[in-house]
Amino acid sequence: MPSRRRVLASGASLLAVGVAGCSSSTTETSPADDESTQTGNTAQSETESKATTEDDSYTVTVEPNPPHTFESVPKTYAVIPSVWMDIGMALGKQPSATASLDRAPLKYYEHLPDVSFDPDSVTKLASSAEEGFDKENFYAADVDVHLIDPRSLKFYANWSDADIEEISNATGPFLGSTIRFASSSINEHEPYYDLYGAFEKAGQIFQRQARFRAWQSLYDEFISNIESKLPPKSERPTVAAIWRGVNPDSGTFRISPIHAKQNNTRTYRVLGLKDAFEGQIPDGPIGYEKLLDIDPDYIGAVGGLTSLTHDEFVSTVVEPFENNSNGQELTAVKEGNLVRTGGQFMGPIVDLYSTEALAKQVFPEAFGEWPGALGSVPEDEQLFDRQRVADIINGDL
């Protein structure tokens, strides 16, 4: 299985990441942790809060953005949405403004006790994640910080550096960074964070480092338990990860590499599955001829766990593959090996569910059968403790 960072230290293990410091106003972190309005804080959090110096300012760097010094902990934030919304929710903070929530991973929160999402309290920035952005909406939202990569607004909304600077100066800074995939596979020096690298940055921004550390501990234990039950690497199957939706009737598929710098296929990497297209990832869409030539053991619908219900997955992906003359020839279809994972909105919460779901879909003999739906996993077969996750989110560390 590819090597993966377990102990997440800021800076040294990331590309061009600012280094976290200790307690001065120019460091990446502050001794304070969590806002006093939260209940259930641990003694550790209280100790850290008492250690706060008179100068409560702190600086955080999230590349490609310049360093930003906060004079107080931000209370509100905006997302597109993206992985950063799930990161915020994992830290117990709902966004105050987003683009359309149509594809947001809200259903995951419904399955956590004492965790909720109120869409009515969210200011709408745009009609979708890719279009309809209006600067007036950003003025109206007036958030303390934007967890949005400015490169996304430049790409989708044709914003200029001047537009970004205008909104930053009028409202709050931009401190997001795209991790769905690296925006350029050519530039080796391009700043890129893995999921927990970005998560750690958000913990610094909201001064909720204790929650981040609790999450990190929970995740390390979760993954360790899973890895202990995985078959040897040589016995793990191949998978073709398909993104931008899977439409068997169209005969057109976009293949996503699972070992590249990108967050949306991390579930396949974590479980050590072999990329059926390793070394020959197509630049554009392929047809059945190429898919049959590769003939993967599994076909993965990247994002299908978030965007589709079980019934929708069966009716729009499984059955069309089974009824297609070309699809019927694929080993993955013959063996019933069509699976789905979290995809582009996969922050820490979605990541747990996605990993659990794929582990059960691919290795049921080790992890139990996948029942098809997030809320249908029997409690004694769950691979992570939902209540513990909710407790960390709510500050009960």
C-alpha positions as CSV (number, residue, x, y, z in Angstrom):
1,M,0.0,0.0,0.0
2,P,1.4,3.5,-0.8
3,S,3.0,5.2,2.1
4,R,0.8,7.7,3.9
5,R,1.4,10.3,6.5
6,R,0.2,9.3,9.9
7,V,1.5,12.0,12.2
8,L,0.6,15.3,10.6
9,A,3.1,18.0,11.4
10,S,2.5,21.4,9.7
11,G,5.1,22.6,7.2
12,A,7.8,19.9,6.9
13,S,5.7,17.3,5.2
14,L,3.8,19.6,2.8
15,L,4.9,21.4,-0.2
16,A,5.7,25.1,0.5
17,V,3.6,25.2,3.6
18,G,4.1,27.9,6.3
19,V,5.5,26.4,9.5
20,A,3.4,26.4,12.7
21,G,4.9,28.2,15.6
22,C,4.2,28.6,19.3
23,S,2.7,31.7,20.9
24,S,3.8,35.0,19.3
25,S,1.5,37.1,17.1
26,T,3.5,36.1,14.0
27,T,3.3,32.4,14.4
28,E,0.9,29.9,12.7
29,T,-0.9,29.0,15.9
30,S,-2.0,30.6,19.2
31,P,-2.2,28.9,22.6
32,A,-5.9,29.4,22.7
33,D,-8.2,26.6,21.4
34,D,-11.9,26.7,20.8
35,E,-14.4,29.5,21.6
36,S,-15.8,29.9,25.1
37,T,-19.3,29.6,23.8
38,Q,-18.8,25.9,23.1
39,T,-19.8,23.4,25.8
40,G,-18.1,20.2,26.8
41,N,-14.5,21.5,26.3
42,T,-11.8,19.3,27.9
43,A,-9.4,20.3,30.7
44,Q,-6.8,20.5,28.0
45,S,-8.7,23.1,26.1
46,E,-9.3,25.1,29.3
47,T,-5.6,25.0,30.1
48,E,-4.7,26.2,26.7
49,S,-7.3,29.0,26.9
50,K,-5.8,30.2,30.3
51,A,-2.4,30.3,28.6
52,T,-3.5,32.9,26.1
53,T,-1.3,36.0,26.1
54,E,-2.5,39.5,26.0
55,D,-1.7,39.7,22.3
56,D,-4.3,37.3,20.8
57,S,-3.3,37.9,17.2
58,Y,-2.0,35.0,15.2
59,T,-0.9,34.4,11.6
60,V,-1.9,31.5,9.3
61,T,-0.6,30.7,5.9
62,V,-2.7,28.7,3.5
63,E,-1.0,28.7,0.1
64,P,-1.4,29.9,-2.6
65,N,-2.7,32.8,-0.5
66,P,-0.4,35.2,1.4
67,P,-0.1,34.9,5.2
68,H,-3.0,36.5,7.1
69,T,-2.9,37.8,10.7
70,F,-6.1,37.5,12.7
71,E,-6.7,39.9,15.5
72,S,-9.5,37.7,16.7
73,V,-10.9,34.2,15.9
74,P,-13.2,34.3,12.9
75,K,-16.8,33.5,13.7
76,T,-18.2,33.3,10.1
77,Y,-16.8,31.8,6.9
78,A,-17.8,31.1,3.3
79,V,-17.2,28.1,1.0
80,I,-18.1,27.2,-2.6
81,P,-18.9,24.5,-1.1
82,S,-16.1,22.0,-1.3
83,V,-14.0,19.9,1.0
84,W,-13.6,23.0,3.2
85,M,-17.3,22.9,4.2
86,D,-16.9,19.4,5.5
87,I,-13.7,20.4,7.3
88,G,-15.5,23.3,8.9
89,M,-18.3,21.0,10.0
90,A,-15.8,18.6,11.5
91,L,-14.6,21.5,13.6
92,G,-18.1,22.3,14.7
93,K,-18.6,25.3,12.5
94,Q,-21.3,25.6,9.9
95,P,-20.6,27.9,7.0
96,S,-22.4,31.2,6.9
97,A,-22.3,31.5,3.1
98,T,-22.0,29.0,0.2
99,A,-22.8,28.6,-3.4
100,S,-25.6,26.2,-4.2
101,L,-25.9,23.3,-1.7
102,D,-27.5,21.0,-4.3
103,R,-24.5,18.7,-4.4
104,A,-23.2,19.3,-0.8
105,P,-22.7,16.3,1.5
106,L,-25.5,17.2,3.9
107,K,-26.8,13.7,4.2
108,Y,-23.7,12.5,6.1
109,Y,-24.4,14.9,9.0
110,E,-27.9,13.5,9.4
111,H,-26.4,10.2,10.5
112,L,-24.3,11.7,13.3
113,P,-26.0,12.2,16.7
114,D,-26.3,15.8,17.9
115,V,-24.9,17.2,14.6
116,S,-27.1,19.2,12.3
117,F,-26.9,21.6,9.3
118,D,-29.3,24.5,8.9
119,P,-29.5,25.5,5.2
120,D,-31.9,28.3,5.9
121,S,-29.2,30.2,7.8
122,V,-26.7,30.1,4.8
123,T,-26.3,33.1,2.5
124,K,-26.2,32.1,-1.1
125,L,-23.1,33.3,-3.0
126,A,-24.0,31.8,-6.4
127,S,-26.5,29.7,-8.3
128,S,-24.0,26.7,-8.5
129,A,-20.5,25.8,-7.6
130,E,-19.2,26.8,-11.0
131,E,-21.2,29.8,-12.1
132,G,-23.4,32.7,-11.0
133,F,-20.9,34.4,-8.7
134,D,-21.6,38.1,-8.0
135,K,-19.4,40.3,-5.8
136,E,-22.5,41.9,-4.3
137,N,-23.4,38.5,-2.7
138,F,-19.9,38.4,-1.1
139,Y,-20.5,41.9,0.3
140,A,-23.9,40.9,1.6
141,A,-22.4,37.7,3.2
142,D,-19.7,39.8,4.9
143,V,-17.9,36.8,6.4
144,D,-14.7,36.9,8.5
145,V,-12.8,34.5,6.2
146,H,-13.4,32.8,2.8
147,L,-12.3,29.1,2.7
148,I,-12.2,29.4,-1.0
149,D,-9.2,29.1,-3.3
150,P,-9.1,32.3,-5.3
151,R,-7.9,30.3,-8.3
152,S,-11.4,28.7,-8.4
153,L,-13.0,32.1,-8.7
154,K,-10.6,33.1,-11.4
155,F,-11.4,30.0,-13.3
156,Y,-15.2,29.8,-12.8
157,A,-16.1,33.4,-12.5
158,N,-13.3,35.1,-14.4
159,W,-12.3,37.2,-11.3
160,S,-9.1,39.1,-11.4
161,D,-6.5,39.6,-8.7
162,A,-8.1,43.0,-8.2
163,D,-11.5,41.4,-7.5
164,I,-10.1,39.1,-4.9
165,E,-8.2,41.9,-3.2
166,E,-11.4,44.1,-3.2
167,I,-13.5,41.5,-1.4
168,S,-10.6,40.6,0.9
169,N,-10.2,44.2,2.0
170,A,-14.0,44.8,2.3
171,T,-14.9,41.6,4.1
172,G,-12.5,38.8,5.0
173,P,-9.4,37.2,3.5
174,F,-9.3,34.2,1.1
175,L,-7.6,31.2,2.8
176,G,-8.8,28.2,0.8
177,S,-6.7,25.9,-1.3
178,T,-8.0,23.4,-3.9
179,I,-7.3,19.8,-2.9
180,R,-9.8,18.0,-5.1
181,F,-6.8,17.6,-7.4
182,A,-3.6,19.6,-8.0
183,S,-4.5,22.3,-10.5
184,S,-1.4,21.5,-12.5
185,S,0.3,18.2,-12.7
186,I,3.2,19.7,-14.5
187,N,4.4,22.2,-11.9
188,E,6.0,20.0,-9.2
189,H,6.4,23.0,-6.9
190,E,2.8,23.9,-6.9
191,P,1.4,24.2,-3.3
192,Y,-0.8,21.3,-2.5
193,Y,-2.3,20.0,0.8
194,D,-3.6,16.6,1.5
195,L,-6.8,16.3,3.4
196,Y,-5.4,16.4,6.9
197,G,-2.9,19.1,5.9
198,A,-5.8,21.4,4.9
199,F,-7.8,20.3,8.0
200,E,-4.8,21.3,10.2
201,K,-4.8,24.7,8.6
202,A,-8.5,25.2,9.3
203,G,-7.9,24.2,12.9
204,Q,-5.3,27.0,13.1
205,I,-7.7,29.5,11.4
206,F,-10.5,28.8,13.9
207,Q,-8.1,28.1,16.8
208,R,-9.6,24.6,17.3
209,Q,-6.3,22.7,17.3
210,A,-7.5,20.4,20.1
211,R,-10.4,19.2,17.9
212,F,-8.0,18.7,15.0
213,R,-5.7,16.6,17.3
214,A,-8.7,14.6,18.5
215,W,-9.7,13.9,14.9
216,Q,-6.2,13.0,13.9
217,S,-6.1,10.4,16.8
218,L,-9.5,9.0,15.9
219,Y,-8.5,8.7,12.2
220,D,-5.2,7.1,12.9
221,E,-6.9,4.4,15.0
222,F,-9.6,4.0,12.4
223,I,-7.1,3.4,9.6
224,S,-4.8,1.2,11.7
225,N,-7.8,-1.1,12.5
226,I,-8.7,-1.3,8.8
227,E,-5.2,-1.9,7.6
228,S,-4.8,-4.8,10.1
229,K,-7.5,-6.7,8.3
230,L,-6.6,-5.9,4.6
231,P,-5.3,-8.7,2.5
232,P,-1.6,-8.5,1.3
233,K,-0.9,-5.8,-1.3
234,S,-0.4,-8.4,-4.0
235,E,-3.9,-9.8,-3.5
236,R,-5.7,-6.4,-3.7
237,P,-7.9,-5.8,-6.8
238,T,-7.6,-3.3,-9.6
239,V,-10.1,-0.5,-9.9
240,A,-11.0,2.0,-12.6
241,A,-12.2,5.2,-10.9
242,I,-14.7,7.1,-13.0
243,W,-15.5,10.8,-12.2
244,R,-17.9,13.4,-13.6
245,G,-20.7,10.9,-13.2
246,V,-21.0,7.3,-14.6
247,N,-23.4,7.0,-17.5
248,P,-23.1,3.5,-19.0
249,D,-25.5,4.2,-21.9
250,S,-23.4,7.1,-23.1
251,G,-20.4,4.8,-23.6
252,T,-18.1,7.6,-22.5
253,F,-16.1,7.5,-19.3
254,R,-13.6,9.9,-17.6
255,I,-10.9,8.0,-15.7
256,S,-9.4,9.6,-12.6
257,P,-6.0,8.5,-11.3
258,I,-6.1,7.2,-7.8
259,H,-2.4,7.7,-6.9
260,A,-2.0,11.3,-8.0
261,K,-2.2,14.4,-5.9
262,Q,-5.9,14.6,-5.5
263,N,-8.5,14.2,-2.7
264,N,-11.4,12.9,-4.6
265,T,-9.9,9.4,-5.1
266,R,-8.2,9.1,-1.7
267,T,-10.5,6.4,-0.5
268,Y,-9.1,4.0,-3.1
269,R,-5.5,4.9,-2.1
270,V,-6.2,4.4,1.6
271,L,-7.4,0.9,1.0
272,G,-4.4,0.2,-1.2
273,L,-6.4,-0.7,-4.4
274,K,-4.4,-1.0,-7.6
275,D,-5.1,1.6,-10.3
276,A,-6.2,-0.4,-13.4
277,F,-5.0,2.6,-15.5
278,E,-1.7,3.1,-13.6
279,G,0.8,4.6,-16.0
280,Q,-1.7,5.1,-18.8
281,I,-4.3,7.5,-17.5
282,P,-6.1,8.9,-20.6
283,D,-6.1,12.7,-21.1
284,G,-9.8,12.7,-22.1
285,P,-12.9,10.5,-22.1
286,I,-12.6,6.9,-23.2
287,G,-15.1,4.4,-24.6
288,Y,-16.0,0.8,-23.9
289,E,-13.2,-0.5,-26.2
290,K,-10.5,0.9,-23.9
291,L,-12.4,0.0,-20.7
292,L,-12.8,-3.6,-21.9
293,D,-9.1,-3.7,-22.9
294,I,-8.1,-2.7,-19.3
295,D,-11.0,-4.8,-17.8
296,P,-10.6,-3.7,-14.1
297,D,-11.7,-5.9,-11.2
298,Y,-13.8,-3.0,-9.9
299,I,-15.4,0.1,-11.3
300,G,-15.7,3.0,-8.9
301,A,-18.1,5.9,-9.2
302,V,-16.2,8.7,-7.7
303,G,-18.7,10.9,-5.8
304,G,-21.5,8.4,-6.2
305,L,-21.8,7.8,-2.5
306,T,-22.6,11.5,-2.0
307,S,-24.6,12.3,-5.1
308,L,-26.8,9.2,-5.4
309,T,-29.0,7.1,-3.1
310,H,-28.7,3.4,-3.2
311,D,-31.7,3.1,-5.4
312,E,-30.4,5.8,-7.8
313,F,-27.1,4.1,-8.0
314,V,-28.7,0.8,-8.9
315,S,-31.1,2.4,-11.5
316,T,-28.6,4.8,-13.1
317,V,-25.3,2.9,-12.9
318,V,-25.6,-0.8,-12.0
319,E,-28.6,-1.8,-14.2
320,P,-27.6,0.2,-17.3
321,F,-24.2,-1.5,-17.2
322,E,-25.8,-4.9,-16.8
323,N,-28.2,-4.2,-19.7
324,N,-25.5,-2.8,-22.0
325,S,-24.1,-5.3,-24.5
326,N,-20.6,-3.9,-24.0
327,G,-21.0,-3.5,-20.2
328,Q,-22.0,-7.1,-19.8
329,E,-18.5,-8.1,-21.0
330,L,-16.7,-6.3,-18.2
331,T,-15.4,-8.4,-15.3
332,A,-16.5,-5.8,-12.8
333,V,-20.1,-6.0,-14.1
334,K,-20.2,-9.8,-14.3
335,E,-19.0,-10.0,-10.7
336,G,-21.2,-7.3,-9.4
337,N,-18.2,-5.2,-8.5
338,L,-19.6,-1.7,-9.1
339,V,-18.8,0.5,-6.1
340,R,-19.1,4.2,-5.1
341,T,-17.2,6.6,-2.9
342,G,-17.3,10.1,-1.5
343,G,-15.6,12.2,-4.1
344,Q,-15.0,15.9,-4.5
345,F,-16.7,17.1,-1.3
346,M,-14.8,14.6,0.9
347,G,-13.6,16.3,4.1
348,P,-12.9,14.4,7.3
349,I,-16.5,13.4,8.0
350,V,-17.3,12.2,4.5
351,D,-13.9,10.5,4.4
352,L,-14.8,8.2,7.3
353,Y,-18.1,7.1,5.7
354,S,-16.5,6.7,2.3
355,T,-13.6,4.5,3.6
356,E,-16.1,2.4,5.6
357,A,-18.4,2.0,2.6
358,L,-15.6,1.0,0.2
359,A,-14.0,-1.4,2.7
360,K,-17.3,-3.2,3.0
361,Q,-18.0,-3.1,-0.8
362,V,-14.6,-4.6,-1.7
363,F,-13.7,-6.7,1.4
364,P,-17.0,-7.8,2.9
365,E,-15.4,-11.0,4.4
366,A,-13.2,-8.7,6.5
367,F,-15.5,-5.8,7.3
368,G,-19.0,-7.0,6.8
369,E,-21.4,-6.7,3.9
370,W,-22.2,-3.2,2.6
371,P,-26.0,-2.7,3.0
372,G,-26.2,-0.1,0.3
373,A,-27.0,3.0,2.3
374,L,-25.1,5.1,4.9
375,G,-27.7,4.8,7.6
376,S,-28.2,1.0,7.2
377,V,-24.9,-0.2,8.6
378,P,-25.7,-2.2,11.8
379,E,-24.2,-0.6,14.9
380,D,-22.0,-3.7,15.7
381,E,-20.6,-3.6,12.1
382,Q,-19.7,0.1,12.0
383,L,-16.0,0.8,11.5
384,F,-16.0,4.0,13.4
385,D,-17.9,5.3,16.4
386,R,-20.6,7.9,15.3
387,Q,-21.0,9.2,18.8
388,R,-17.3,9.8,19.3
389,V,-17.2,11.7,16.0
390,A,-20.2,13.8,17.1
391,D,-18.5,14.5,20.5
392,I,-15.3,15.8,18.8
393,I,-17.4,18.0,16.5
394,N,-19.2,19.4,19.5
395,G,-16.1,20.0,21.5
396,D,-16.6,17.2,24.0
397,L,-13.0,15.9,23.8
